């Protein structure tokens, strides 16, 4: 049975090789904790369009508009475009009736039952903007979700990064309901983890930061041919295409917006399965062109290399290796009449592994809470410890969602939003 041992050894070597190929990410952790990129203040004020796809968001859409109206950026330089996407509520009517003479709000209605993703809504919106105003009428375009709320200096800070020459800029994603329960807390930590341990360092090192679906700005030149990303995870496709075209994606840590997180387990699982399905599709769509860009076109190697690993299905790959090795280990234990001994050893090894990972999760959550202590919602200490202790379950749900997505058909379904913030209380951070 030596050949079985050889297969297990090969699986182990594959894991080591992949760990070496992605070991550079440790640098991001070290740099991100201690450093961030800042941008010079500027008196130049560019013209921006704020694009908001909204599906049945009557409870929160006005809250977003109020946060924009409360901005310290000149409102005459801003136009809000809302696309009421297959709505069956009052989203369009509420948006049209918003009263602020200084803020221009344009509302379009998109009704197409077979075009249900956010990407289709954006494609329709950019077609309307091109027809009615011309895409080049605005220097840049923000993408927001309807439940978002921006801090008063958000656009000013993003404008500083944009005027500095960055064609794509993403921002800090805070949470509107961080302390609701362990699920919403897990989402909040998830977004802040990317900001602290990826985007802060990548921006300093001149790589492409990760766009997280909402809260980002890009130059009009990226949509002169329209918006073409309609998959379940349109942000990854947009990011990958930008990298192939040579665009660096910058991160502005001082620009803070707030996002509502799911807090019901059923909704969270449904969303994670949709994300997982989109990520798997992103692997098929984006990994080949990123490899081509690296090795055939030989362009922007480091930036493309990093983006490739963002799209690589590591969860699936690790699961396949673990299943193979587990099957071999059980087979060898049975043949050696030592199954009980192997199970006992495997159990304690698993317990040690889980405990070690739990300590790691706790450590980097503590770092997040320390670094971003001035902008994170305060909470009860004991309750927060409990939420932190359960955070590994959030990642477990993500892995299980990937396995489910491999074998199921997934359709886009809206995530209900209901949390309203007092925007007048938002301070610049």
C-alpha positions, -999 to 999 in steps of 0.1 A, spaced: 0 0 0 30 23 -5 12 39 -34 -15 52 -11 11 68 11 27 83 -20 -7 99 -30 -10 114 6 25 127 3 18 144 -30 -13 160 -15 8 173 13 34 187 -11 7 204 -31 -5 221 1 30 233 9 36 246 -26 4 266 -25 13 280 9 46 291 -5 30 307 -35 7 327 -13 31 334 16 36 369 4 2 378 19 19 378 53 35 411 43 0 426 39 -9 417 75 23 433 89 21 464 68 -16 470 71 -16 471 109 10 499 112 6 519 80 -20 534 57 -19 557 26 -30 593 30 -38 618 3 -31 655 1 -59 679 6 -71 696 -26 -93 725 -35 -102 708 -68 -137 694 -68 -146 669 -95 -181 662 -108 -194 628 -96 -224 606 -102 -236 584 -74 -252 552 -88 -275 532 -66 -293 500 -77 -323 496 -54 -347 466 -51 -376 473 -27 -356 496 -5 -383 520 6 -373 517 42 -337 529 38 -333 548 5 -342 582 20 -315 576 47 -289 572 20 -301 604 3 -300 623 36 -264 612 42 -254 625 8 -272 658 14 -254 661 47 -220 658 30 -194 685 32 -188 682 -5 -204 708 -28 -237 693 -37 -239 711 -71 -210 688 -81 -230 656 -73 -259 638 -91 -276 608 -75 -289 582 -100 -312 556 -85 -324 527 -105 -355 511 -90 -348 476 -101 -379 453 -104 -395 471 -74 -429 463 -61 -428 489 -33 -425 527 -31 -387 530 -37 -390 550 -69 -418 573 -55 -399 580 -23 -367 588 -42 -385 611 -66 -402 630 -38 -370 636 -19 -368 673 -12 -335 690 -12 -331 718 -37 -293 715 -36 -291 678 -44 -302 665 -78 -318 630 -77 -326 612 -109 -347 581 -108 -350 554 -135 -371 523 -133 -359 490 -146 -384 462 -150 -371 429 -165 -380 397 -147 -351 378 -163 -325 404 -153 -324 402 -116 -288 408 -105 -273 441 -94 -251 440 -125 -281 441 -149 -294 471 -130 -261 489 -134 -259 480 -171 -294 495 -176 -284 526 -156 -253 534 -175 -272 530 -208 -297 556 -196 -269 579 -184 -251 577 -217 -284 584 -236 -296 613 -214 -264 630 -202 -234 613 -217 -210 592 -196 -182 617 -199 -204 644 -183 -192 631 -150 -155 627 -140 -162 597 -119 -189 572 -107 -196 560 -73 -213 526 -68 -234 523 -36 -261 500 -23 -294 515 -12 -288 507 24 -255 525 26 -249 557 45 -218 579 40 -199 599 65 -199 637 61 -164 638 46 -166 606 26 -168 622 -9 -142 648 0 -117 621 11 -125 600 -20 -120 631 -42 -86 636 -27 -76 601 -37 -91 605 -72 -75 639 -79 -42 623 -69 -44 603 -101 -61 571 -90 -86 558 -115 -103 534 -91 -107 540 -54 -124 518 -28 -131 527 8 -136 516 44 -168 496 49 -182 501 84 -213 485 99 -247 501 107 -257 472 130 -224 457 142 -237 448 177 -271 433 166 -259 397 171 -229 374 163 -239 371 126 -239 409 120 -207 412 141 -191 385 119 -200 404 87 -186 436 102 -153 418 111 -152 402 76 -153 436 58 -129 453 82 -105 423 80 -102 430 42 -96 467 48 -69 463 75 -51 431 64 -54 435 26 -63 469 12 -42 492 34 -10 473 25 -19 468 -12 -26 505 -17 8 514 -2 26 487 -23 9 498 -56 -12 466 -61 -49 462 -68 -70 464 -37 -101 443 -33 -134 459 -43 -162 447 -20 -194 452 -41 -202 487 -29 -185 519 -17 -161 525 -46 -153 551 -72 -140 548 -108 -132 571 -137 -156 576 -166 -131 560 -189 -139 526 -175 -176 527 -186 -173 545 -219 -184 513 -235 -211 507 -208 -212 484 -178 -208 448 -188 -206 429 -155 -239 411 -147 -228 379 -128 -236 371 -92 -204 387 -81 -200 416 -105 -173 433 -83 -148 405 -89 -152 406 -127 -149 444 -127 -118 442 -105 -102 414 -127 -108 433 -159 -94 464 -145 -62 446 -135 -58 430 -169 -62 465 -184 -34 478 -161 -55 498 -136 -43 499 -100 -71 499 -75 -64 523 -46 -78 523 -11 -88 553 9 -89 544 46 -102 578 57 -134 575 36 -160 557 57 -194 545 47 -219 523 66 -235 491 54 -263 471 70 -254 435 77 -277 404 77 -284 392 112 -307 362 106 -290 329 99 -312 319 70 -305 352 52 -268 349 59 -266 314 46 -285 323 15 -263 353 8 -231 333 14 -242 306 -10 -249 333 -37 -214 347 -30 -199 313 -33 -216 305 -66 -205 339 -79 -169 332 -68 -168 299 -85 -181 315 -117 -154 341 -112 -128 314 -111 -138 301 -145 -143 336 -160 -112 354 -146 -84 330 -138 -76 321 -175 -73 357 -186 -52 366 -155 -28 337 -163 -27 349 -199 -19 384 -187 9 372 -165 27 347 -187 17 355 -223 13 392 -224 37 396 -194 20 427 -181 17 439 -145 29 406 -132 28 412 -94 -6 429 -96 -21 402 -118 -5 374 -97 -22 387 -66 -56 391 -84 -53 355 -96 -51 342 -61 -81 363 -52 -101 344 -78 -85 310 -72 -110 285 -55 -88 278 -25 -117 265 -4 -126 238 -29 -89 229 -35 -82 224 2 -114 204 7 -105 180 -22 -70 175 -7 -84 169 28 -109 143 15 -82 124 -3 -59 123 26 -86 114 51 -97 85 29 -62 72 26 -55 76 63 -87 57 72 -79 29 47 -44 25 61 -57 25 97 -82 -2 88 -56 -24 71 -33 -20 101 -62 -30 125 -56 3 143 -87 23 134 -95 31 170 -60 44 177 -61 65 146 -95 80 154 -82 89 189 -51 106 175 -70 123 148 -96 136 173 -70 153 195 -51 166 165 -83 181 153 -91 197 187 -56 212 188 -60 225 153 -94 241 160 -82 257 192 -51 271 175 -72 286 147 -96 300 173 -68 318 190 -57 332 156 -92 345 149 -93 362 184 -59 378 179 -67 395 146 -101 406 157 -85 423 187 -61 440 163 -91 453 142 -108 466 173 -77 484 184 -68 500 151 -103 511 143 -115 517 179 -125 553 171 -148 544 143 -163 511 155 -197 511 173 -191 507 211 -206 476 227 -209 456 259 -176 439 267 -189 405 276 -213 404 247 -185 415 223 -163 387 236 -191 362 229 -195 376 193 -157 374 188 -156 338 201 -183 328 175 -166 345 146 -150 313 133 -185 300 126 -189 329 101 -160 315 81 -173 279 85 -206 290 70 -186 305 41 -168 272 34 -200 251 37 -217 276 13 -190 270 -13 -196 232 -11 -233 237 -15 -229 261 -44 -209 235 -63 -239 213 -66 -269 237 -66 -284 263 -89 -284 297 -73 -306 327 -82 -302 363 -69 -326 371 -41 -327 404 -23 -314 409 13 -340 428 34 -327 461 48 -344 480 77 -317 498 98 -320 536 97 -291 558 111 -292 593 124 -269 608 97 -267 641 116 -247 622 143 -221 609 119 -187 625 125 -157 627 102 -133 600 111 
